[in-house]
Amino acid sequence: MKTGNFFSVLIFLIVSILLNTAVLPAQDVEELISEKAVAFDERSDLASLAGLITGERLVLMGEASHGTSEFYTKRSFLSKHLITENEFNFIAVEADWSSFSRINEFVKHKPGAAETLEEAMGAIERWPLWMWRNQETKALVGWLHEYNRDREPEDRVGIYGIDVYDNYKVMEDVVEWISEIDSRQGRTASNAYSCLTRFPDPGGYVRMVAQTGQDCSEDLNEVLDIVQSLESHEDATRWGFFRAEHGAKVAINAELHFRGNLQQDATSWNARASHFYLTAERLLDYYGAGSRGVIWAHNTHIGDARATDMANFGIHNIGQLSRQELGQENTFAIGFGTFTGEVLAAYEWEGDMTVMNTPEAMQGSWEHLLMQTGLEKFYLDFRDEGLSFTLDRQIPHRAIGVTYNPADEQNNYVPTVLPDRYDAFIFIRETKILDPLD
């Protein structure tokens, strides 16, 4: 065959494949989604989705916003099912290590823990309070406490925070733990941390780094070394050491996250995202061979970043890292979405909690496409190759954060190949706000 003819045939074949697989008529796509959608009315109907999870070690559950009740209640049901039916060992949420360490001690009935559910929930003190200080989270914490009541200590299910934003409180906790074991070392740790704590907020620290070129990373690593040197001390319990060691790692990675803002690239985001995965990895190690865990975080964290335009900017997330490090067969990511309703958010960082209308999803988005099914609530299983192959296209997918402005709706979408980003997706047409405790 002549070279020219060969390339002509090759181009014809490629174009034919693209025309026949990548660009199906919208009506055919809608019909396929309607055919494959598994409708549910009550939370218990989601048991069939939980049944798709077999031997995976890490199940990642997302949310399209941090202020939507249904995302929390559905994740709670699925998490409880995995704990009771599949013997999962822990839940880890996009929250602070320090506050949720105290909540973990309550649910696991540890000595010195909070005596009441209300006291345990009082550990949540940092903005945005509505994100975790709500009735939906309180109900889950109360359930875990009761579930663990008659179980052996080593079999109790825990709940932890995977974020870095409470680094000042974490440093206090680490110094307190060291001081209880060795007061001299406690003073050394406190002095080392003062490199950073002398600034009233991370912004002041970052400005100092920008002006001087100096940073506190060596001082923070010095404290981690002190903690690790005390692991075998007779007064160091297994949980006490783990909590302090991981707290020291939170401090280190928080500093990387804040200082990374000077880079004007993916450095800051990736430092935080890497810490999310580090926490999950360390919890799996903490619980031992065969352990299994559930992660709650925003869709932008738990859905594989490589299936979005995030990859174009060198951004990774826990969804991507989990698949890379554990193997895709050992992870299961569930995304969430909604078409309209209301949401809790703030117009600016550390702003007031506000009830906002969630605009109807824009035409051409995944949410608009899924709405066309006419179903109020359903899920899709993207491990169905027929479904995932047909929907293998990049389409805008809505993401609402703790700061949000519905008037700027067009900038709240992430181009996404949905079946590559998640293993399953839960769609709820209209959603309501979380129920804050106060």
N, C-alpha and C positions, 0 to 999 in steps of 0.2 A: 504493500500500500504506500502510495506517495505521502510524504510528510504533510503536505497541504490538506489532502483528503482526510488523513488521520486526525488532524486537529479540528477539521470541520465536523467530523463525526463525534469527536470528544465533546466539543462545545454544544452540539445538538443534544447529546445525552445529558449533559449537566443541566442545560436549560429545561429539558423535559422533566427531569427529576424535580427541579425547583418549582416548576409550574404545577406538578401533580401532587407535591407533598407539602410545600411550604406556604402555598397561598390557596387554601381552600376557601370557597365562598363562605361568607359570614354565617349564612343560614345553616350550612352543613356543620360548622364548628359549634353553633348553638345547639343543634340537634344532638351532636355527639356528647357535649357536656351534659345536656339534659338526660341522655341515656345512661351516662356513667355516674351521674350525681346520686349520692346516697342521702336521702332526706332524713331529717330527725326532728322530732317535736320536743322531746324532753332530754335532759342531760343523759339519762340512762340509755337512750337510743345510741349514744356514742360508743357503747361497749363494742360494737362491731369494728369501729376504728381502732380501739385499743387492742382488739384481737389481731390486727395486722402486725403488731409489734411482737416479735418472737424472741430471738436471741440477742437483740441489740443491747449494748452496754449503756449507751447514752441516748436519751430521748430529749430532743430540744423542742420546746413549745413556745411559739412566738406570740405576737400581738401587733395589730396595726396601729395601736396607740397605747399610751400609759394611763388612759382615763376612761376605759370602757368596761362596764361590769361583766358583760357576757364573756369577754376574753378570759377573765379571772375565774369565773364559775365553771367554764368548760375545761380550763386547764386543771382546776381543782378536781373535777370529776375524773378526768383521765389519769391524773397523778394518783388519786386514791385507788383507782382500779389497778394501776401498775404496782402499787405498794401491796395491796391485799391479794391480788391474783398472780403477780409475777415476781414478788419478793424484791422490789426495788428498795434500795437502802437510803436514799436521800433525795431531797429537792434542793436545788440551788437557784437563787433568784437574782435578778439584776438589782441588787440592793447592797447596803453597806455591811461589811464584814463585822464591824464592832457591834452594831445594834442586833444583827441577826445571830451573832454568837450568843447573846443573852437570851434571845428567843429560842435558840437551839437548846440551851441549857434547860429552859422551861419545858419544852416538848419532850426532852429526854430524861426529865426528873432528876437532874444532877444536883448534888449538894450545893446549897447556897443560891439556887436558882430562884427566880420570881415565884411568889406563892400563888398568885392569881393570874388569870388570862389578861385582865386589864393592866396589871403591873408589867407583864411581859410585853404587851403592845406599847407600853409607855417608853420602851427602849428606842422606838422610832422617833427621832427628834429632828432630822434634817430635811430641808426642803428637797423635793416636793412631797409634803406630808401625805397628800391624797393618794400617792402612788402605792404606798404600803400600809399606811395607817387608815384602813378602811374595813368595813364590815366583811367584805369578801375574804380578805387576808386573815382577819380575826377568826372567821369560821374555820379556815384551814388549820390555823395554829391550834385552835381548840380541839379539832378533830385529831391532829397528830398527838397532842398531849394525852387524850383519852385512849387512842390506839396503842400508845406505848405503855400505858399504865401497868398492865400485867405481863409485859414482855421482859425477858432477861435484858440487863443493861447492854450487852453486846449485840442484841437483836433490835434495839430501838432505832427508829427511823429519824434522821435529823433534817434540819432545814438551815441553810447557810446563805450568806451574801457573797456575790462574786465581784462587786464593784470596788473602785479605788477612792471614791470621793470623800470618805470619812477618815482621811489619813491622819488628821490631827488627833482625833479621838483614838484611833488605832495606836498611835505612838504613845499616848497616855497609858493605854492598856498594856502595851509591851513593857514600858518602864515599870509599871506596877507589878507585873509578873516577875520581872527580873529582880526587883527590890525585895519581894517577898522571899526569894531564895538566897540572894546575896546583895546586901545593901550597898556594898562598895561598888559592885558591878552596876547596880541600879543607878548610882550617881554618875558613873562613866557613861552609861547609855543616855541618861538625861542630858548630859553635857553635849554628847554627840548629836542628839536630836535638836538641840538648841540652834544648831546651824540653820535649821529650817523653821523651827517654831518661834524664833524671834520675829518672824514676819507674821502679821495678824491674819494674812490670807495668802493663798497661792499666787495671786496676782502680784503682790509685793515681792515675793521670792523670784518670780519670773523676770520682773523688771531688774532686779539686782543681777541676775545671771546675764541678761542682755547688756547691762552696763559694764560689768566687770569680766565676763567670760568665765567666772568661777561658779562652781555648783557644789551641792552637798552630797553627791552620790557616794563618795568614800565614807562619809560620816554615817550614812544610813546603812551601808554594808557592814560597817564596824559593829553596829547594834545587832545585825543578823548573826554575825560571828559570835557575839556574846551569848545570844539566845541558844545557838547550836552547841556552844560549849557547856551548857547547863542541862542538856538532854538527859544525861544519866544521873543527875543529882537526885538524892533520895526524896526530896520534896517535890520533884517534877512529875506530875501525873501525865498520862499519855495525852489526854485532851488538853490539859493546861499548856503542855509544851507545843502541841500542834497549833493551838489557837495563837500562842505568842509567836511561833516561828512564821506562821502564815501572815500574822499581823505585820511582822517585820518585812515580809515580802510585799504586802500591800503598800507600805510606806515607800519602799524602793520603786515600785512600779507606778505609784501615784506621782512621784517626783519626775519619772521619765515621761509620764503622760502630760503633766503641766509644762515641763521644760520643752517638750516636743512641739508646743505651739509656736516656738520661735523658728521652727524649720519651714513653715508654710508648705507642708506636704503631708503625707500620710503618717508621719512619725507619731504624732500624739494619739490619733485614733488607734493605730496598730499596737501601741504600748498598752492601752486599756483593753483592747480586744484580746491580746495575747495573755493578759492577766486573767480574763474571763476563762480562757481555756486552761491556763495553769491551775486555777482553782478547781475546775472540774477534774482535771488529771490527778491532782493531789488528793481530792476527796475519794476518787476511785482507789487510789493507793491506800488511803487511810482505812477504808472499809475492807480492803483485802481482795484476794483472788475471787473472781466471779462476781464482784460487786457491780451494781447498776445504779444509775442516777438519772434524774430528770432536771433539765435546765429550763428556767423561765426567763425570757428576755425579749426585747423588741424584735420584730421580723428582720430589721436591718442587721441584727446580730446573729440570729440563729439560722437564717436562710443563707445558703452558700453564696458568698460574695462574688464568686467567679461567674455566677449566672446573671449578674447585673453589671451596670456600667461602673460600679465601684472598682472592678478589676482594672479598668483603664487608668485609674489613678493610684494603683499599687496598694489599694486598701484590702485588708483581709478581715475576717471575723471568726467568731467561735464556730459558726456553722462550717466554714471552709476548713479551719484547723482540725475540727473533730473528724471530718471525713478523711483528711490527709493523714492524721496521726493514728486514728483507731481503725481506719478502713470504712468505706461507705457501708459495708455490710454490718458494721457494729454501731451505726448511728441511724436515727430516724428523726427527721425534722418536720414539724407540723406548723405551717403558716396559718394566719388568721386574716380575714378581711371583712369589710362591711360596705354597704352602699350609701347609707345615710343614717341620721339619728342625732344624738347629742354626745358630747365628749367633755371631760374635764381637762383643762390645760391652762397655761398662763401665756400672756402675750409676750413676756420677756423673761429671761433667766432670773430666778428668785422672785418673780412677780406673783400677784395674787391669783389664787385658784379661781377659775372662771368657768361657768357652764357655757359651752359654745355649741352652735349648731354644726353638725357635720354635713357639709354640702353634698348633694347627690354627686356621685363619682362622675368624673368627666367622660364624655363619649370617647371611645377608643381605648379606655383603660381596662385592665383585667376586671376590676370591680363592676364596671358597666356591662361588660360581656357576661359575667356570671349572673348579674341581675336579670338578664334576658331569659333565664330559665323559668322565671316565674315562681321559683321555690323560695320560701322564707329562710330556711336553714338547711344546709346540706354540706357534705364533704366530698372531696375527690381524692382518689387513690392514684398517685402518680407512678406507682410501681406497675400499674397497668400500662404495658408498652404501647398499646393502641392509642391510649389517651395521651401519654407523654410525647409520643412521636408526632402526633397531629398538632399538638399545642407547642411545638418546639419553635417558638418565635419570641422576639423581644418586644414586650408591650409595657406601657407605663403601669406601675403598681403603687398604690397610695401608701404613704408612711406619715403618721402624725406623731410628733414628739411631745415632750412636756411643755415646750414652747410651741405655739401654733397660732396662725392667723388665717382663719377661713377665707379672708378676702384675697389672700395670696395663694389660693388653692393650686394654681398651675405649677407651683414650685415644690409641691409636696408629693411628687411621683418619682419613682425609681424605675428606669427601664429594666425589665426583668423577663427572663425565660422561666416562667413559673414552675414547670415540671423539673427543671434542673436545679432550682433554688430550694425546693421542698420535696419531701416524700409524700406528703398529703397536705390538703388545704381545707380549712373550715371557713365557710362563708355564711354570714348572718346578715340578712338584707337590711334590717334596721336595729340599731343598738342604743343602749341607754348608758347613763353615767354611773361611775362607781359611787358607793355610799360611804362618804368619809365618816370617821368616828367623831370628829369634832371640827 
